[in-house]
Amino acid sequence: MIVEPGKTRIGWIGLGVMGHSMCTHLINSGFSATVFTRTKAKASELLEKGAEWKDSPLEVAKNSDAIFSIVAFPTDVREVFLGNEGLLQGCKPGTVVVDMTTSEPSLAREIYRRAKEKGVDAIDAPVSGGDIGAREARLSIMVGGDKTAVETIRPCFEAMGSTIIHQGEAGSGQHTKMVNQILIASGMIGVCEALLYAHKSGLELETVMKSVSSGAAGSWSLDNYGPRIINNDFDPGFFVEHFIKDMAIALEEASRMNLSLPGLALAHQLYNALKAQGGSKNGTQALQLALSRLSALDWIKR
């Protein structure tokens, strides 16, 4: 299959915080799209752009040459791909299916095997960059699967991301995303604790940011989430409940490999505390609220 705008029919499952922008980029690049998401209202803008609606992943698959999904949890991925109304029930041989959800490496490999039985190529391609990266088509896309299939679908990846790297066989994309999430988990603790210290010591937070963000302490999380924390903006670019899911997958994989990752385990516990405090639908930067409560502080911008 040759993937070309105007010729290749794209299917898309999942139109959440990131999926909506990602599918929009494909449509704007000239691909026709057939879409499904659990809440049809989320598809309204794409339908106005010419996308076609179907009532199940199976029906999307019947009308598509390449199908992408980005949903919430591994249970959702399993239902979308392997359920009775799942994608693989409707795919014809030669179709490429791509899961861009952060999910379990073992599930990615299972989908790959089940797809091969039907003559279908399956790719796992989780992303990093959050809502901003999705809107600006600057996502980092971490890809696992057969090289030929990956190269076939690359024009679609290039419409959504700026860094597209094939990591290896099926499941490799998901393993790479676990590396990404482990880095972010401990890093977010550092961002929140540093700003909490600056706040308590009486410093002007915006001025502190000017000094530290350009030096050795600088990071993507500090640049993108630091200003949101300072402005009490805890809206989701990436949901706390989804990050907890990702960390749990990484911890399970680490346990399977006899790895001890105490920094990740601490971050997981702190985010579970935030969830228990009612923060599951906040963005990951809302860790600041849980850490503030540990010191009996209300997080209020100075």
C-alpha positions in Angstrom: 0.0 0.0 0.0 1.2 3.5 -0.8 -0.1 6.2 1.6 -1.1 9.4 -0.2 -3.4 12.3 0.7 -6.5 12.2 -1.5 -6.2 8.4 -2.1 -5.6 6.7 1.3 -8.7 6.4 3.4 -7.9 7.1 7.1 -9.8 5.7 10.0 -9.6 7.3 13.5 -10.7 6.1 16.9 -10.6 8.4 19.9 -11.1 12.2 19.9 -9.9 13.3 23.3 -7.5 16.0 24.3 -4.8 14.9 21.8 -6.7 12.7 19.3 -8.9 15.5 18.0 -5.9 17.6 17.1 -4.0 14.7 15.6 -6.9 13.6 13.4 -7.4 17.3 12.3 -3.8 17.4 11.0 -4.5 14.4 8.9 -7.6 15.9 7.4 -5.8 19.2 6.8 -3.1 17.3 5.0 -5.7 16.0 2.5 -6.6 12.6 3.9 -10.2 11.6 4.0 -11.2 10.3 7.4 -13.8 8.0 8.9 -14.1 8.5 12.7 -15.6 6.9 15.8 -15.4 8.0 19.4 -17.6 7.2 22.4 -19.0 10.7 22.6 -20.2 11.7 19.1 -20.3 15.4 20.0 -16.5 15.4 20.1 -16.5 14.6 16.4 -18.6 17.6 15.4 -15.8 19.8 14.1 -14.2 17.0 12.2 -17.6 16.1 10.6 -17.9 19.7 9.5 -14.5 19.3 7.9 -15.8 16.4 5.9 -15.0 13.4 8.1 -17.5 10.5 8.0 -19.0 9.1 11.2 -19.4 5.3 11.9 -20.9 3.7 14.9 -18.2 1.2 15.8 -14.5 0.5 15.2 -15.5 -2.4 13.1 -17.4 -0.1 10.7 -14.5 2.3 10.6 -12.2 -0.5 9.6 -14.5 -1.6 6.8 -14.2 1.9 5.2 -10.4 2.5 5.8 -7.0 1.6 4.5 -5.1 2.7 7.6 -6.6 3.1 11.0 -5.3 5.0 14.0 -6.5 4.9 17.6 -5.7 6.9 20.7 -7.9 6.0 23.6 -7.5 5.9 27.4 -6.7 2.6 29.0 -5.4 -0.9 27.9 -8.9 -2.2 28.4 -10.1 0.3 25.8 -7.3 -0.7 23.4 -8.3 -4.3 23.7 -11.9 -3.6 23.0 -11.1 -1.3 20.1 -8.8 -3.8 18.4 -9.9 -7.3 19.6 -13.5 -6.9 20.7 -16.6 -8.2 18.9 -17.0 -4.8 17.2 -13.3 -4.2 17.1 -11.1 -3.1 14.2 -9.6 -6.5 13.4 -13.1 -7.8 12.7 -13.5 -5.4 9.9 -10.0 -5.1 8.4 -9.2 -6.4 4.9 -5.8 -7.9 4.2 -3.2 -5.2 3.6 -4.7 -2.7 6.1 -2.4 -1.0 8.5 -3.6 -0.4 12.1 -1.8 1.9 14.5 -2.4 2.2 18.2 -1.1 5.6 19.5 -2.4 5.0 23.1 0.1 4.6 25.8 -0.6 0.9 26.6 1.0 -2.4 27.6 3.9 -3.7 25.5 2.5 -7.2 25.9 -0.9 -6.1 24.5 0.9 -4.4 21.5 2.6 -7.7 20.7 -0.7 -9.6 21.0 -2.4 -7.2 18.6 0.5 -7.6 16.2 0.2 -11.4 16.3 -3.6 -11.3 15.9 -3.4 -8.8 13.0 -0.8 -10.9 11.2 -3.2 -13.8 11.2 -5.5 -11.7 9.1 -2.9 -10.3 6.8 -3.0 -6.9 8.6 0.1 -4.9 9.8 -0.1 -3.6 13.4 2.1 -0.8 14.7 2.3 0.6 18.3 3.2 4.3 18.2 2.6 6.1 21.5 3.3 9.8 21.6 4.8 12.4 23.9 4.3 16.2 23.8 0.9 16.6 25.4 -1.9 18.8 24.2 0.5 21.5 22.9 2.5 19.1 20.9 -0.7 17.6 19.4 -2.1 21.0 18.5 1.2 22.2 16.9 2.0 18.8 15.2 5.3 18.6 17.2 4.7 15.2 18.9 7.5 12.7 19.5 6.2 9.4 18.0 7.8 6.2 19.3 7.2 3.4 16.9 7.2 -0.4 17.2 6.4 -2.9 14.4 7.7 -4.1 11.0 9.9 -1.6 9.3 8.1 -1.8 6.0 4.7 -1.1 7.6 6.3 1.8 9.5 7.7 3.4 6.4 4.4 2.9 4.6 2.5 4.9 7.2 5.3 7.5 7.8 3.5 10.3 5.8 0.7 10.2 8.3 3.1 10.3 11.2 4.8 13.3 9.6 1.5 15.2 9.6 1.3 14.8 13.4 4.8 14.9 14.8 8.3 16.3 14.4 10.2 13.3 15.8 9.3 9.9 14.4 11.7 7.1 15.4 11.3 3.4 14.7 12.4 1.7 17.9 12.2 -2.0 16.7 9.8 -4.9 16.8 6.2 -4.8 18.1 6.0 -3.5 21.6 9.2 -1.4 21.3 7.2 1.8 20.9 5.4 1.1 24.2 8.6 0.3 26.0 10.1 3.5 24.8 7.1 5.4 26.1 7.6 3.8 29.5 11.2 5.3 29.4 9.6 8.7 28.6 7.1 8.4 31.5 9.7 7.4 34.0 11.7 10.5 33.1 8.7 12.7 33.4 7.5 11.2 36.7 10.5 12.1 38.8 11.0 15.3 36.8 7.6 16.6 37.7 8.3 16.1 41.4 11.4 18.3 40.9 9.4 21.0 39.1 6.7 21.1 41.8 9.0 21.0 44.8 11.3 23.7 43.4 8.3 26.1 42.8 7.0 25.2 46.2 10.3 26.1 47.8 10.5 29.4 45.8 7.0 30.3 46.9 7.6 29.6 50.6 10.8 31.5 50.6 9.1 34.6 49.3 10.6 34.8 45.8 8.8 36.1 42.7 8.1 33.0 40.8 8.2 34.4 37.3 11.6 36.0 38.1 12.9 32.7 39.4 11.8 30.9 36.2 13.8 33.4 34.1 17.0 32.4 36.0 16.6 28.6 36.3 14.8 27.6 33.1 17.8 28.7 30.9 20.4 26.8 32.9 21.2 23.2 33.8 17.9 22.9 35.6 15.9 23.7 32.5 13.5 21.1 31.1 10.4 20.7 28.9 8.2 20.1 31.9 9.6 23.3 33.6 9.1 25.4 30.5 5.6 24.1 29.7 4.1 23.3 33.1 5.9 25.8 35.3 3.9 28.8 34.0 0.7 26.8 34.3 1.4 26.0 37.9 2.3 29.6 38.7 -1.0 30.7 37.2 -3.0 28.1 39.0 -3.9 26.5 35.7 -4.4 22.8 36.4 -6.5 22.0 33.4 -5.5 18.8 31.6 -3.0 18.7 28.9 -2.6 15.1 30.1 -4.9 13.6 32.7 -3.6 12.6 36.1 -5.6 9.3 35.9 -3.9 8.4 32.6 -0.5 9.2 34.0 -1.2 6.9 37.0 -2.1 4.2 34.5 1.2 4.7 32.6 3.3 4.6 35.8 1.5 1.4 36.8 2.4 -0.2 33.5 6.0 0.9 33.9 6.2 -0.5 37.4 4.7 -3.8 36.3 7.2 -4.1 33.4 10.0 -3.2 35.8 8.9 -5.9 38.3 8.8 -8.4 35.4 12.5 -7.5 34.6 13.5 -7.5 38.3 14.2 -3.8 38.3 13.8 -1.6 41.3 12.7 2.0 40.4 12.1 3.8 43.7 11.8 7.2 42.1 9.0 6.0 39.9 7.3 4.2 42.8 7.3 7.5 44.8 5.9 9.5 42.0 3.1 6.9 41.6 2.2 7.1 45.2 2.1 10.9 45.2 -0.1 10.9 42.1 -2.4 8.3 43.8 -2.7 10.8 46.7 -3.7 13.5 44.3 -6.3 11.2 42.7 -7.7 10.4 46.2 -7.9 14.2 46.8 -10.2 14.5 43.8 -7.6 15.4 41.2 -7.9 12.5 38.7 -9.2 14.8 35.9 -6.6 17.5 36.5 -3.5 17.8 34.4 -0.3 16.2 35.7 1.0 19.6 36.9 -1.7 19.4 39.6 0.8 17.4 41.6 1.7 20.8 43.0 -1.6 20.7 44.9 -0.8 17.4 46.6 2.7 18.5 47.5 1.4 21.8 48.9 -1.0 19.9 51.2 1.8 17.8 52.6 3.3 21.1 53.9 -0.1 22.4 55.0 0.0 25.1 52.3 -2.6 26.4 49.9 -1.1 26.9 46.5 -1.8 30.5 45.7 0.1 32.6 43.2 2.0 35.3 45.0 
